[in-house]
Amino acid sequence: MDYSFLGKYQIYTKEINFFPIDWSKIFCNNKKLIVEIGFGGGEFLVGLAKKYPEFNYIGIETSLISCYKIQKKIFTSNLGNIRIILEDARFAVREFFSDDSIYKVIVNFPCPWPKKKHSKKRLFTGDFIDTLSSVLEPNGEVLLTTDVQWYAQEVKNGFMRNGCFDVSPLKTNFEMPIKTRYEAKWETEGRSKFLLISRKKSKKPIRRLIEGENILSHKKIKSINLSKLKSLKNYKYKHADTVFFVSDVYNNCSNPESNYLLKIFSNDNGFFQSFFIEVSKGNNNWLVKLDDIAKAYRTPAVKEAVNKIAEELEE
Ligand SMILES: C[S@@+](CC[C@H](N)C(=O)[O-])C[C@H]1O[C@@H](n2cnc3c(N)ncnc32)[C@H](O)[C@@H]1O
C-alpha cells in the first residue's frame, strides 16, 4: 500500500492558527484562486489544474473517500497548484477565504436534495449566496452546472434576490473544458444539463465565526466541585445562536480523581461540532481546556463551553 501521497495536498484546517487563511503563503505565490465545491471523483479539478496551470485550485468536499482519491490523482499528475479541504463548503468558504479573494467558484452537479425534509442540506442558501458576494473578487463568477431544471431556477432566483450579482440566463447547450463523472453519466442517459453563471457586482457584509487567531486560553481554577463535575452530564447551554450540550463525563481510569473528559456537542447557528473538554489537576490548580486530540474550530459555542464549564465547576 502506497501512502506517500497522503497529507501532501490536504489542508488540515483545524490545525491552522489564523483565519481567514492566507492562501499565498500556502501556495507560495499570488496566483488567482479557483474553488471547486463537491469535486467528487476529482477528474474536473485535476483536469482544470493541468490545463490552466496559471491558477491555484482549492477543492472542498465533505466525503473522506473523495479526498483520498483526489490526492492519489494529484500525486500521479505531479501537480503543485491544488489543495483540498475536507469540510462543509457553507462553513469553509465563509471562514477560510478573505473578502474579494476568489476568482471563480465552480459547483458541478450538486445533489439538489429534492425532498422538503432535506432542503436544509442544499448548498445555495441565502446566507451562502451572501458569503459568495463577499469572498469573490469584483467581477468574480459562480458557475453552477446541474441536470435538474427546477434546481437551476431556484438557485438563479436566489442570486437575483440577493441583488449583488449579474445573473445570466440559464444555458442548455454548453461545454465545460472537462467533463465530470456525473456529467458523463447523465449524458449517456440523454438528460438535459443547465449552466448558471452569476457575476459579482457588489458585496454584502458577512459575520465570520472564527476570524483572527485560532487560540483558546485555558481556564485555571483553584479548586473544583467534583460532585458537580460528575453531574454535568446532559448539561445544556443556549444563548442566541450559540448552543452546547455535555453528552457524557468520563474519568481517566489510571488517574480517576484528577483527570476527566467531557464529551461536548456544539452548534453555532447550524454549524455542528463534537469534541472533548479536559478537566485535569495540576500542581496548584485545576485546568479546564479543549482536548488536543479531538480538534475543534474555536467558534463562539466552543469558547463558551470552556468558559461555562470552568464557571460551573469553580468552588
Ligand atoms: C452529486 S456529487 C457530484 C460530484 C462531481 N461534482 C461530479 O459532477 O461528478 C456531489 C458532491 O458534493 C459533495 N458535497 C455535498 N454537500 C457538500 C458540501 N456542503 N460541501 C462540500 N461538498 C459537498 C458530495 O460529497 C459529493 O461528492
PDBQT file of the ligand as one rigid body, heavy atoms in Angstrom, charges set to zero:
ROOT
HETATM    1  C1  LIG A 401     -23.631  14.587  -6.881  1.00  0.00    +0.000 C 
HETATM    2  S1  LIG A 401     -21.958  14.656  -6.410  1.00  0.00    +0.000 S 
HETATM    3  C2  LIG A 401     -21.178  15.465  -7.792  1.00  0.00    +0.000 C 
HETATM    4  C3  LIG A 401     -19.704  15.196  -7.860  1.00  0.00    +0.000 C 
HETATM    5  C4  LIG A 401     -18.932  15.887  -9.010  1.00  0.00    +0.000 C 
HETATM    6  N1  LIG A 401     -19.003  17.327  -8.904  1.00  0.00    +0.000 N 
HETATM    7  C5  LIG A 401     -19.406  15.414 -10.364  1.00  0.00    +0.000 C 
HETATM    8  O1  LIG A 401     -20.052  16.228 -11.068  1.00  0.00    +0.000 OA
HETATM    9  O2  LIG A 401     -19.120  14.261 -10.710  1.00  0.00    +0.000 OA
HETATM   10  C6  LIG A 401     -21.952  15.939  -5.185  1.00  0.00    +0.000 C 
HETATM   11  C7  LIG A 401     -20.691  16.009  -4.338  1.00  0.00    +0.000 C 
HETATM   12  O3  LIG A 401     -20.773  17.126  -3.467  1.00  0.00    +0.000 OA
HETATM   13  C8  LIG A 401     -20.293  16.770  -2.177  1.00  0.00    +0.000 C 
HETATM   14  N2  LIG A 401     -20.964  17.681  -1.215  1.00  0.00    +0.000 N 
HETATM   15  C9  LIG A 401     -22.271  17.657  -0.842  1.00  0.00    +0.000 A 
HETATM   16  N3  LIG A 401     -22.541  18.659   0.009  1.00  0.00    +0.000 NA
HETATM   17  C10 LIG A 401     -21.368  19.341   0.181  1.00  0.00    +0.000 A 
HETATM   18  C11 LIG A 401     -20.988  20.483   0.961  1.00  0.00    +0.000 A 
HETATM   19  N4  LIG A 401     -21.890  21.118   1.736  1.00  0.00    +0.000 N 
HETATM   20  N5  LIG A 401     -19.705  20.903   0.921  1.00  0.00    +0.000 NA
HETATM   21  C12 LIG A 401     -18.789  20.257   0.143  1.00  0.00    +0.000 A 
HETATM   22  N6  LIG A 401     -19.093  19.160  -0.609  1.00  0.00    +0.000 NA
HETATM   23  C13 LIG A 401     -20.356  18.719  -0.602  1.00  0.00    +0.000 A 
HETATM   24  C14 LIG A 401     -20.662  15.299  -2.028  1.00  0.00    +0.000 C 
HETATM   25  O4  LIG A 401     -19.838  14.639  -1.099  1.00  0.00    +0.000 OA
HETATM   26  C15 LIG A 401     -20.467  14.784  -3.446  1.00  0.00    +0.000 C 
HETATM   27  O5  LIG A 401     -19.161  14.303  -3.667  1.00  0.00    +0.000 OA
ENDROOT
TORSDOF 0
